[in-house]
Amino acid sequence: DLKPENILIDRYRRWRIGDFGIAYALGDEKAGTSGTPAFAAPEQLLGEAQGPSTDLYALASIVYFVLTGRPPFGDGPAEFILARQLSDALPEQLLRDGFPEELGSWIARGLAQRVEDRFADAQEMRAAWRQVVRATRRAEDQRPWWRRLIEGITEEAPADPVTPDW
């Protein structure tokens, strides 16, 4: 169940998943409607088979939420969210707020209605994310808050394990 409440940010600003309460066995693609509706993929809300693309959809939803302060298709009952997912275009909040077009395209692809229109796997999603970071780099040192946030998501982990500060 990927949602903002289950993402921890360590002292190196790397995102970590912090809740494995409903983790499935590796390779398990059973249908079901588990998850938080505001961050769930359409196939998840429909109770259809789920795969890695379902989690990638949730990750794109979380990034959208972190940048805008609201889920991409609103909040509420699963039926209402599903109806908006299947009938509405992705809200253009990011473009209105001055975020780079590349970032909006990355999120739109991550939140595509059809599984085959999304990133094929996490490696492809990460490679595309790095392209967003490269495309939005600025020559000057002054960076907006969202720029520092997206750079923190892609930083490499140190060789030594990290002990939480708390």
Backbone as a chain_set.jsonl record, in Angstrom:
{"seq": "DLKPENILIDRYRRWRIGDFGIAYALGDEKAGTSGTPAFAAPEQLLGEAQGPSTDLYALASIVYFVLTGRPPFGDGPAEFILARQLSDALPEQLLRDGFPEELGSWIARGLAQRVEDRFADAQEMRAAWRQVVRATRRAEDQRPWWRRLIEGITEEAPADPVTPDW", "coords": {"N": [[0.855, -1.173, 0.0], [1.269, 1.682, -1.176], [1.591, 4.951, -0.228], [1.656, 8.43, 0.729], [2.006, 8.498, 3.559], [3.471, 6.235, 4.076], [6.003, 6.625, 3.221], [9.254, 7.28, 4.036], [11.755, 9.713, 4.661], [15.154, 9.771, 4.573], [18.172, 10.97, 6.246], [19.746, 11.654, 4.136], [18.022, 12.543, 2.283], [16.791, 10.589, 0.795], [14.133, 8.588, -0.415], [12.298, 6.143, 1.33], [10.493, 3.12, 1.636], [8.209, 2.566, 4.164], [6.282, 0.839, 5.21], [5.196, -2.348, 5.249], [2.9, -3.741, 5.52], [0.937, -5.028, 3.938], [2.347, -6.621, 2.201], [2.977, -8.604, -0.636], [3.842, -11.94, -1.708], [6.815, -12.436, -3.604], [6.366, -11.99, -7.026], [3.669, -12.483, -6.94], [0.595, -11.869, -8.346], [-2.074, -11.481, -7.72], [-5.51, -10.626, -8.048], [-7.279, -7.932, -6.543], [-8.601, -5.502, -4.227], [-7.006, -4.007, -2.529], [-5.306, -1.332, -0.82], [-4.848, 2.276, -0.792], [-7.339, 4.251, -1.992], [-6.934, 6.872, -3.203], [-4.358, 6.763, -4.176], [-4.178, 4.541, -5.684], [-3.931, 2.433, -8.578], [-5.956, 2.32, -11.594], [-6.548, -0.398, -12.37], [-6.207, -1.688, -9.986], [-8.241, -0.625, -8.39], [-10.356, -1.647, -9.797], [-10.19, -4.274, -9.18], [-8.708, -5.981, -10.698], [-5.992, -7.998, -12.113], [-2.788, -7.33, -10.724], [0.421, -5.839, -11.018], [3.921, -4.966, -11.199], [3.562, -2.44, -12.364], [1.413, -1.357, -11.025], [2.425, -0.514, -8.556], [4.239, 1.376, -9.507], [2.516, 3.253, -10.551], [1.356, 4.142, -8.162], [3.624, 5.328, -7.014], [4.102, 7.473, -8.798], [1.759, 8.862, -8.252], [2.223, 9.605, -5.614], [4.437, 11.308, -5.906], [3.208, 13.36, -7.356], [1.401, 14.194, -5.371], [3.189, 15.098, -3.366], [4.275, 17.307, -4.639], [2.064, 18.963, -5.166], [0.298, 18.89, -3.039], [-2.067, 17.506, -3.024], [-3.918, 14.529, -3.94], [-3.692, 13.127, -7.275], [-6.204, 12.612, -8.552], [-8.035, 13.483, -6.748], [-9.687, 12.877, -3.567], [-11.56, 10.486, -1.641], [-14.359, 8.173, -1.933], [-13.568, 4.999, -3.465], [-14.965, 4.452, -5.848], [-15.591, 6.986, -6.904], [-13.072, 8.079, -7.344], [-12.047, 6.257, -9.217], [-13.83, 6.729, -11.338], [-13.052, 9.343, -12.032], [-10.391, 8.832, -12.748], [-10.723, 7.307, -15.053], [-12.124, 8.97, -16.74], [-11.255, 11.618, -16.709], [-8.721, 13.907, -17.772], [-5.348, 14.08, -16.668], [-4.937, 16.318, -14.013], [-3.746, 19.619, -14.627], [-2.15, 20.879, -12.762], [0.58, 20.967, -12.147], [1.791, 22.252, -14.338], [0.502, 24.712, -14.248], [1.522, 25.665, -11.873], [4.091, 26.274, -12.512], [5.956, 24.244, -12.803], [8.441, 22.253, -14.498], [7.864, 21.167, -17.873], [8.837, 18.635, -18.5], [8.737, 17.277, -16.073], [5.969, 17.173, -15.657], [5.303, 15.532, -17.821], [6.569, 13.148, -17.089], [5.12, 12.437, -14.785], [2.564, 12.217, -15.928], [2.938, 10.013, -17.61], [3.535, 8.046, -15.707], [1.06, 7.926, -14.484], [-0.658, 6.976, -16.369], [-3.712, 5.744, -17.762], [-3.897, 3.219, -18.954], [-2.095, 0.229, -18.477], [-0.098, -0.556, -20.304], [0.737, 1.874, -21.295], [2.248, 3.032, -19.388], [5.382, 3.276, -17.527], [7.614, 0.628, -18.262], [8.987, -0.784, -16.291], [10.582, -0.466, -13.034], [13.22, 0.337, -13.475], [13.114, 1.647, -15.939], [11.432, 3.737, -15.254], [12.998, 5.048, -13.356], [15.205, 5.788, -14.95], [13.952, 7.585, -16.676], [13.206, 9.476, -14.775], [15.694, 10.457, -14.01], [16.358, 11.725, -16.378], [14.514, 13.806, -16.295], [15.542, 15.215, -14.117], [18.072, 15.947, -15.144], [17.228, 17.518, -17.33], [16.09, 19.671, -16.095], [18.034, 20.973, -14.705], [19.717, 23.801, -13.414], [21.964, 26.455, -14.185], [22.697, 28.341, -12.274], [23.172, 28.646, -8.683], [20.916, 29.001, -7.132], [18.062, 27.297, -6.295], [14.706, 26.191, -6.68], [12.421, 24.969, -4.124], [11.183, 22.545, -4.93], [12.991, 21.53, -6.736], [15.229, 20.799, -5.213], [13.988, 18.739, -3.83], [13.342, 16.811, -5.857], [15.897, 16.161, -6.7], [16.874, 14.924, -4.425], [15.463, 12.547, -4.388], [16.705, 10.954, -6.269], [19.315, 10.562, -5.482], [22.199, 8.58, -4.882], [22.608, 5.832, -2.634], [24.696, 5.755, 0.295], [27.648, 3.699, 0.771], [27.747, 2.454, 3.274], [25.414, 1.092, 5.642], [22.526, 2.949, 6.727], [21.737, 4.412, 9.797], [18.76, 5.222, 11.406], [18.039, 8.597, 12.475], [16.322, 9.119, 14.503]], "CA": [[0.0, 0.0, 0.0], [2.112, 2.87, -1.282], [0.914, 6.228, -0.022], [2.621, 9.339, 1.358], [2.256, 8.16, 4.959], [4.37, 5.094, 4.145], [7.294, 7.006, 2.672], [10.147, 7.936, 4.99], [12.877, 10.375, 4.003], [16.288, 9.672, 5.485], [18.973, 12.189, 6.378], [20.333, 11.95, 2.833], [16.861, 12.925, 1.48], [16.342, 9.47, -0.032], [12.836, 8.054, -0.033], [12.284, 4.74, 1.739], [9.166, 2.594, 1.945], [8.233, 2.272, 5.586], [5.159, 0.008, 5.646], [5.06, -3.564, 4.453], [1.769, -4.414, 6.142], [0.193, -5.885, 3.026], [3.279, -7.07, 1.172], [2.676, -9.884, -1.275], [4.998, -12.768, -2.048], [7.429, -12.04, -4.857], [5.741, -12.561, -8.205], [2.233, -12.666, -6.74], [-0.162, -10.87, -9.084], [-3.483, -11.734, -7.463], [-6.413, -9.483, -8.122], [-7.817, -7.502, -5.266], [-8.82, -4.067, -4.147], [-6.281, -3.445, -1.399], [-4.629, -0.083, -1.1], [-5.516, 3.535, -0.517], [-7.915, 4.617, -3.292], [-6.387, 8.087, -3.807], [-3.05, 6.487, -4.761], [-4.28, 3.23, -6.332], [-4.085, 2.4, -10.031], [-7.304, 1.9, -12.011], [-6.721, -1.852, -12.337], [-6.292, -2.068, -8.575], [-9.583, -0.27, -7.94], [-11.293, -2.519, -10.498], [-10.023, -5.629, -8.688], [-8.053, -6.78, -11.734], [-4.626, -8.44, -11.817], [-1.847, -6.255, -10.449], [1.824, -6.165, -11.196], [4.815, -3.858, -10.834], [3.019, -1.179, -12.85], [0.503, -0.84, -10.004], [3.256, 0.221, -7.599], [4.805, 2.54, -10.188], [1.414, 4.214, -10.586], [1.267, 4.719, -6.82], [4.778, 6.208, -6.823], [3.829, 8.709, -9.541], [0.712, 9.557, -7.492], [2.857, 10.194, -4.429], [5.241, 12.454, -6.352], [2.231, 14.412, -7.641], [0.901, 14.667, -4.077], [4.257, 15.848, -2.693], [4.475, 18.574, -5.338], [0.863, 19.806, -5.23], [-0.452, 18.852, -1.791], [-3.334, 16.763, -3.184], [-3.827, 13.376, -4.847], [-3.945, 13.54, -8.655], [-7.614, 12.53, -8.933], [-8.828, 13.811, -5.582], [-9.817, 11.909, -2.492], [-12.945, 10.071, -1.46], [-14.627, 6.749, -2.187], [-12.866, 4.404, -4.606], [-15.781, 4.551, -7.074], [-15.468, 8.337, -7.435], [-11.703, 8.235, -7.85], [-11.962, 5.458, -10.438], [-14.558, 7.447, -12.393], [-12.205, 10.458, -12.469], [-9.221, 8.269, -13.427], [-11.091, 6.783, -16.363], [-12.783, 9.954, -17.599], [-10.595, 12.922, -16.688], [-7.297, 14.029, -18.056], [-4.582, 14.411, -15.466], [-4.978, 17.765, -13.727], [-2.54, 20.317, -15.078], [-1.692, 21.682, -11.639], [2.028, 21.157, -12.188], [2.133, 23.262, -15.33], [0.004, 26.0, -13.743], [2.386, 26.107, -10.779], [5.407, 26.586, -13.035], [6.879, 23.109, -12.833], [8.89, 21.978, -15.865], [7.038, 20.28, -18.696], [9.385, 17.28, -18.406], [8.212, 16.685, -14.85], [4.573, 16.868, -15.937], [5.256, 14.373, -18.736], [6.945, 11.962, -16.308], [3.975, 12.083, -13.943], [1.476, 11.767, -16.804], [3.235, 8.64, -18.039], [3.383, 7.187, -14.535], [-0.358, 7.843, -14.137], [-1.464, 6.616, -17.547], [-4.83, 4.844, -17.455], [-3.6, 1.862, -19.435], [-0.819, -0.306, -17.985], [0.898, -0.567, -21.373], [1.191, 3.24, -21.566], [3.095, 3.453, -18.264], [6.756, 2.786, -17.579], [7.643, -0.838, -18.315], [9.477, -1.288, -15.008], [11.169, 0.565, -12.167], [14.453, 0.844, -14.076], [12.733, 2.624, -16.96], [10.896, 4.9, -14.544], [14.137, 5.75, -12.748], [15.977, 6.417, -16.026], [13.172, 8.75, -17.115], [13.303, 10.47, -13.689], [17.015, 11.091, -14.116], [16.28, 12.644, -17.516], [13.811, 14.989, -15.789], [16.496, 15.954, -13.285], [19.062, 16.566, -16.033], [16.587, 18.537, -18.169], [15.676, 20.825, -15.298], [19.172, 21.559, -13.985], [19.978, 25.216, -13.647], [23.37, 26.815, -14.054], [22.908, 29.087, -11.041], [23.058, 27.89, -7.443], [19.59, 29.156, -6.529], [17.144, 26.273, -6.76], [13.435, 26.188, -5.949], [12.262, 23.855, -3.179], [10.853, 21.282, -5.596], [14.209, 21.065, -7.412], [16.002, 20.082, -4.204], [13.246, 17.529, -3.519], [13.484, 15.776, -6.884], [17.28, 15.703, -6.693], [17.031, 14.027, -3.286], [14.866, 11.245, -4.684], [17.568, 10.157, -7.129], [20.677, 10.424, -4.977], [22.636, 7.224, -4.592], [22.799, 5.501, -1.226], [26.097, 5.553, 0.678], [28.019, 2.288, 0.845], [27.442, 1.937, 4.61], [23.996, 1.186, 6.011], [22.151, 4.165, 7.432], [20.983, 4.236, 11.031], [17.852, 6.366, 11.549], [18.426, 9.621, 13.446], [15.364, 9.269, 15.596]], "C": [[0.896, 1.229, 0.0], [1.249, 4.122, -1.188], [1.892, 7.128, 0.721], [2.97, 8.979, 2.796], [3.249, 7.012, 5.12], [5.748, 5.382, 3.552], [8.073, 7.762, 3.75], [11.285, 8.574, 4.201], [14.034, 10.371, 4.984], [17.113, 10.956, 5.474], [19.683, 12.573, 5.085], [19.272, 12.349, 1.816], [16.429, 11.827, 0.512], [15.017, 8.966, 0.499], [12.961, 6.565, 0.263], [10.841, 4.325, 2.019], [9.192, 2.114, 3.381], [7.098, 1.401, 6.086], [5.028, -1.174, 4.712], [3.901, -4.402, 4.965], [1.002, -5.336, 5.225], [1.101, -6.355, 1.891], [2.878, -8.443, 0.661], [3.971, -10.65, -1.516], [5.519, -12.324, -3.414], [6.756, -12.756, -6.021], [4.247, -12.76, -8.078], [1.48, -11.538, -7.435], [-1.65, -11.101, -8.912], [-4.284, -10.454, -7.607], [-6.921, -9.163, -6.737], [-7.981, -6.008, -5.253], [-8.144, -3.467, -2.929], [-5.653, -2.121, -1.811], [-5.477, 1.114, -0.752], [-6.037, 4.078, -1.843], [-7.273, 5.828, -3.962], [-5.053, 7.844, -4.512], [-3.024, 5.158, -5.519], [-4.479, 3.383, -7.833], [-5.495, 1.948, -10.396], [-7.521, 0.395, -11.931], [-6.835, -2.375, -10.909], [-7.695, -1.784, -8.043], [-10.657, -1.134, -8.6], [-11.201, -3.967, -10.024], [-9.396, -6.554, -9.714], [-6.653, -7.181, -11.286], [-3.704, -7.227, -11.673], [-0.428, -6.754, -10.645], [2.671, -4.978, -10.783], [4.281, -2.491, -11.261], [2.068, -0.532, -11.842], [1.279, -0.019, -8.973], [3.873, 1.461, -8.233], [3.761, 3.646, -10.322], [1.308, 4.92, -9.234], [2.431, 5.68, -6.57], [4.58, 7.528, -7.56], [2.757, 9.531, -8.832], [1.3, 10.271, -6.28], [3.692, 11.411, -4.818], [4.312, 13.629, -6.669], [1.727, 15.042, -6.342], [1.94, 15.535, -3.363], [4.418, 17.231, -3.329], [3.277, 19.514, -5.271], [0.077, 19.861, -3.925], [-1.78, 18.137, -1.893], [-3.14, 15.578, -4.126], [-4.225, 13.786, -6.267], [-5.418, 13.529, -9.066], [-8.536, 12.762, -7.737], [-8.849, 12.691, -4.563], [-11.284, 11.528, -2.388], [-13.119, 8.592, -1.729], [-13.949, 6.256, -3.468], [-13.643, 4.572, -5.905], [-15.643, 5.927, -7.719], [-14.082, 8.57, -8.029], [-11.539, 7.479, -9.157], [-12.658, 6.167, -11.589], [-13.718, 8.608, -12.923], [-10.974, 9.942, -13.219], [-9.555, 7.878, -14.859], [-11.705, 7.831, -17.289], [-12.052, 11.287, -17.687], [-9.158, 12.823, -17.167], [-6.602, 14.374, -16.749], [-4.639, 15.917, -15.226], [-3.651, 18.428, -14.095], [-1.979, 21.246, -14.012], [-0.193, 21.972, -11.733], [2.416, 22.244, -13.182], [1.669, 24.646, -14.876], [0.927, 26.549, -12.652], [3.827, 26.345, -11.227], [6.418, 25.454, -13.003], [7.272, 22.811, -14.281], [7.976, 20.977, -16.585], [7.521, 18.831, -18.601], [8.867, 16.545, -17.171], [6.744, 16.297, -15.034], [4.425, 15.656, -16.839], [5.593, 13.084, -18.001], [5.762, 11.498, -15.458], [2.821, 11.569, -14.793], [1.706, 10.336, -17.286], [3.081, 7.663, -16.877], [1.934, 6.958, -14.157], [-1.244, 7.511, -15.332], [-2.543, 5.606, -17.162], [-4.492, 3.398, -17.805], [-2.2, 1.433, -18.987], [0.257, -0.217, -19.067], [1.402, 0.825, -21.757], [2.097, 3.786, -20.461], [4.535, 2.971, -18.484], [6.731, 1.265, -17.513], [8.073, -1.446, -16.986], [10.133, -0.151, -14.236], [12.451, 1.145, -12.763], [14.14, 1.897, -15.137], [12.2, 3.905, -16.311], [12.032, 5.725, -13.942], [14.98, 6.453, -13.815], [15.261, 7.667, -16.535], [13.23, 9.855, -16.065], [14.635, 11.199, -13.771], [17.067, 12.051, -15.298], [15.557, 13.934, -17.109], [14.779, 15.848, -14.983], [17.519, 16.664, -14.166], [18.451, 17.715, -16.837], [16.246, 19.797, -17.388], [16.816, 21.457, -14.515], [19.36, 23.009, -14.365], [21.458, 25.49, -13.437], [23.64, 27.53, -12.733], [22.687, 28.204, -9.812], [21.671, 27.962, -6.831], [18.631, 28.14, -7.146], [15.836, 26.381, -5.99], [13.325, 24.938, -5.072], [11.998, 22.537, -3.88], [12.065, 20.697, -6.308], [15.069, 20.264, -6.427], [15.327, 18.759, -3.858], [13.471, 16.453, -4.582], [14.93, 15.295, -6.996], [17.51, 14.702, -5.565], [16.476, 12.64, -3.548], [15.837, 10.356, -5.441], [18.995, 9.999, -6.632], [20.981, 8.972, -4.637], [22.837, 7.025, -3.091], [24.284, 5.391, -0.919], [26.376, 4.061, 0.824], [27.661, 1.672, 2.194], [25.947, 2.034, 4.883], [23.732, 2.445, 6.837], [21.354, 3.802, 8.675], [20.069, 5.442, 11.182], [18.293, 7.295, 12.669], [17.509, 9.664, 14.65], [15.653, 8.261, 16.632]], "O": [[1.24, 1.754, 1.059], [0.311, 4.318, -1.961], [2.866, 6.634, 1.289], [4.119, 9.14, 3.208], [3.813, 6.837, 6.2], [6.563, 4.472, 3.402], [7.597, 8.757, 4.298], [11.725, 8.03, 3.188], [13.922, 10.899, 6.09], [16.782, 11.91, 4.77], [20.169, 13.696, 4.955], [19.567, 12.481, 0.629], [15.768, 12.111, -0.487], [14.798, 8.92, 1.71], [13.636, 5.826, -0.454], [10.064, 5.1, 2.577], [10.075, 1.354, 3.778], [6.959, 1.234, 7.298], [4.777, -1.009, 3.519], [3.917, -5.628, 4.857], [0.459, -6.34, 5.686], [0.66, -6.471, 0.747], [2.49, -9.323, 1.428], [5.057, -10.071, -1.525], [4.749, -11.888, -4.27], [6.596, -13.977, -6.004], [3.608, -13.175, -9.045], [1.712, -10.367, -7.135], [-2.414, -10.933, -9.863], [-3.803, -9.356, -7.326], [-6.982, -10.032, -5.867], [-7.544, -5.321, -6.176], [-8.658, -2.51, -2.35], [-5.492, -1.832, -2.997], [-6.665, 0.993, -0.455], [-5.239, 4.344, -2.742], [-7.083, 5.817, -5.178], [-4.656, 8.642, -5.361], [-1.962, 4.705, -5.944], [-5.109, 4.332, -8.299], [-6.157, 1.272, -9.607], [-8.572, -0.049, -11.47], [-7.486, -3.39, -10.663], [-8.27, -2.605, -7.328], [-11.735, -1.333, -8.038], [-12.023, -4.8, -10.407], [-9.532, -7.774, -9.618], [-6.182, -6.767, -10.227], [-3.826, -6.241, -12.399], [-0.128, -7.933, -10.459], [2.19, -4.081, -10.092], [4.525, -1.492, -10.584], [1.932, 0.691, -11.806], [0.83, 1.053, -8.568], [4.016, 2.488, -7.57], [4.083, 4.829, -10.22], [1.186, 6.144, -9.171], [2.236, 6.739, -5.974], [4.86, 8.591, -7.007], [2.832, 10.76, -8.809], [0.921, 11.399, -5.964], [3.655, 12.432, -4.132], [4.599, 14.765, -6.291], [1.638, 16.265, -6.227], [1.604, 16.586, -2.818], [4.669, 18.213, -2.629], [3.447, 20.733, -5.315], [-0.723, 20.774, -3.722], [-2.557, 18.155, -0.939], [-2.288, 15.624, -5.013], [-5.022, 14.709, -6.436], [-5.833, 14.371, -9.862], [-9.674, 12.294, -7.718], [-8.131, 11.698, -4.68], [-12.146, 12.176, -2.982], [-12.145, 7.839, -1.753], [-13.783, 7.01, -4.426], [-13.045, 4.81, -6.954], [-15.585, 6.032, -8.944], [-13.944, 9.183, -9.087], [-10.954, 8.002, -10.105], [-12.132, 6.204, -12.702], [-13.674, 8.835, -14.132], [-10.556, 10.54, -14.21], [-8.757, 8.097, -15.771], [-11.797, 7.607, -18.496], [-12.225, 12.015, -18.664], [-8.482, 11.809, -16.992], [-7.224, 14.907, -15.83], [-4.412, 16.701, -16.147], [-2.578, 17.859, -13.894], [-1.397, 22.283, -14.329], [0.252, 23.081, -11.437], [3.282, 23.069, -12.891], [2.364, 25.638, -15.095], [1.091, 27.763, -12.528], [4.696, 26.595, -10.391], [7.616, 25.688, -13.162], [6.499, 23.095, -15.196], [7.403, 20.075, -15.975], [6.71, 17.904, -18.619], [8.592, 15.346, -17.218], [6.327, 15.218, -14.614], [3.522, 14.842, -16.645], [4.983, 12.045, -18.252], [5.444, 10.309, -15.42], [2.168, 10.593, -14.424], [0.768, 9.543, -17.358], [2.55, 6.566, -17.056], [1.597, 5.925, -13.579], [-2.452, 7.744, -15.297], [-2.312, 4.723, -16.336], [-4.772, 2.478, -17.037], [-1.24, 2.195, -19.109], [1.396, 0.155, -18.782], [2.396, 0.94, -22.475], [2.647, 4.88, -20.589], [4.849, 2.343, -19.495], [5.92, 0.683, -16.792], [7.579, -2.504, -16.597], [10.226, 0.977, -14.721], [12.737, 2.327, -12.571], [14.821, 2.918, -15.223], [12.486, 5.012, -16.767], [12.022, 6.954, -14.014], [15.421, 7.584, -13.611], [15.898, 8.689, -16.794], [13.296, 11.036, -16.409], [14.692, 12.419, -13.618], [17.744, 13.077, -15.233], [15.944, 15.024, -17.53], [14.827, 17.067, -15.152], [17.804, 17.844, -13.962], [19.078, 18.76, -17.007], [16.127, 20.875, -17.97], [16.588, 22.384, -13.738], [19.175, 23.386, -15.523], [22.118, 24.846, -12.621], [24.7, 27.343, -12.136], [22.08, 27.138, -9.908], [21.285, 27.066, -6.081], [18.417, 28.124, -8.359], [15.844, 26.635, -4.786], [14.058, 23.969, -5.267], [12.532, 21.507, -3.47], [12.153, 19.479, -6.467], [15.573, 19.192, -6.76], [16.009, 17.763, -3.619], [13.759, 15.305, -4.244], [15.166, 14.14, -7.35], [18.258, 13.739, -5.732], [16.967, 11.659, -2.988], [15.809, 9.135, -5.283], [19.809, 9.362, -7.3], [20.115, 8.236, -4.164], [23.197, 7.961, -2.376], [25.059, 4.976, -1.781], [25.455, 3.26, 0.981], [27.309, 0.494, 2.259], [25.287, 2.957, 4.406], [24.609, 2.934, 7.549], [20.423, 2.998, 8.623], [20.537, 6.578, 11.096], [18.846, 6.856, 13.677], [17.879, 10.188, 15.701], [14.963, 8.206, 17.65]]}, "num_chains": 1, "name": "protein.A"}
